[in-house]
Every structure is written in C-alpha cells, then in structure tokens.
Amino acid sequence: MFTCIHKHYPVDGTFQTAKAFEPHKMFTCIHKHYPVEAWVEFAESNPSALEHVAVSSGSGKQDLERLAAIISKVPAVNFICLDVANGYSEHFVEFVKKVRGLSVGGVRRYPTKTIIAGL
C-alpha cells in the first residue's frame, strides 16, 4: 500500500486539490485559511473526499477555536494536521496535548481523530 500526502504549504492544500486527488485515494492536508462555512459546503458536496483530508491548524488560541468549530460542524473529518515552524518546541508539544485533550483534566477532546503533528 502506498500513501501520498499533499501538504498544505503554503496554501496549496485546497478543496479543489482534494477533489482531484480523491478518486486516486490520495490524501490532502487542507490549508488553515478556509472558514468553517467553506468546510461545511465542501463536506456536503464531497462526502467521499472527507476520508482523504485533514483539517489544518496553527497553535494559537484562535486556531484551536476554529479547529473545534470545523470538527463540530464536519465530524466526519478524521484527521487533524498541526503544523508550526518549530515542531520540536515545548509549546508545540503542549499544544498537541491540548488538541488531544490530555491537558484538560484527562478528558480526551478528540479520541478518535488521527493527529498529524509537525508535517
């Protein structure tokens, strides 16, 4: 089995790319600049593509809020891509824990989502 991931650098991980890649079962990390409403529209019109995309996020508070809003509206997305310039930093490690939910009283926020960290 061969897996091909199209990374979102700088903003080329688009919904258009995901639609083109989906018939080939190729994976796209969607860039983090789409609003929640665009995610909902994409999900409604391309449900089969959702198994081959990741919602991307930075490590700020607003990024986490946007990520939570997208997953709330499009729960079928099973992959989260966390990408920052310094993926080795302690701040990033703590952010990954926060996304997973381990730093919030041991409650796992997204226990079934696959987190791609530092891509």
N, C-alpha and C positions, 0 to 999 in steps of 0.2 A: 504494500500500500504506500502510495506517495502522497504527501500533503504539501500543498503550495499555499503559502500565506502572503497575501498582498498587504504590505504595511502601509500605514496612512501618512507617510512622510512626503511633503509637508501637509498637503491636503488632497492627495490623490486617491485616498481610500473613500470613494464616493458611492452613493447608491447606484449610480449608473454602472460603475465598475462591478459592484456586487451582482447586479442583474446580468451582466455579460459573463461573469465567472460562474454563476450558479449552475448552468447546465453541465459544466465541467467539474462540478463539486469542488471548486477552488474557493479558498477562504479569503475574506476581506476584512481587515480592521478598519471600520468606518471612522473617518476623522471626527474630531470632537466639536466641530463647529455647527453641526446641524441642530436646529431647535427641536424640542420634543414633538411638536406638531408634524414636522417632516418625518420623524421616525414613525409616528402613528400612520401617516399616509403611506409610507414605504411598506410597513408591515401589512397593512390592509390590502395593498395591491400586489405584494410579492411574498406571501406567507411561506412558500417553499424556500426562499432565499435566507430566511432567518436562521436556519441551522448552519449556515456558512458565513455568518458575520459576527463581529464583536463590536460592542459599543465602546468607544474610547473615552478616556477621561484623563485629565491632568490631576494634580494633587492638592488643589485648593479647595476651600470650603464650597465655593460656588460650583466647582467641578463635581464634587460629591453630591450636591443637591440636584444638579442636572442629571447625573447618572441615576440617582434614585428615582427621579421623575420619569426618565425614559423606561427604566425597568418596571416601574409601576404601571405605565401605560402599555408597554410592549413586553409582557412577562415571558414570551416565547424566545426572547434573545437569551441564549445560554452562555455567552462568552463576554467577558469584560477585559478590555485591554487598558492597562495602566502604563502610561508612558511618560517619563520625565527625563530630563537631560542627565541627571545624576542618580541613576537607578541603584547605585551602591550605597547611597546615603542612608543614615539612620531615619531621617524624616520620611523617606520613601518606604522603608520597611514598616514604619509605624502607620503610614497611610494604607499600605496593603492590608495590615491587620484591621484597620478601621473599616475598610471596604468589606472585608470578610465578616467583620462584626466581633472579632475576638476581644477588642479593647472596650467593648460596651457590655460589661457585666457578664462576659462569657456567652452572650447571645449571638448566634451566627446570623448576620444580616442576609447573606446570600449563600446558603449552604450548598445549593445545587449548581451554582454558576461556576464555570471554569474561569480563573483569573490568569490572564497572560500579563506578567509583570516585567517591565523593563525591556520591551521588544524594541 
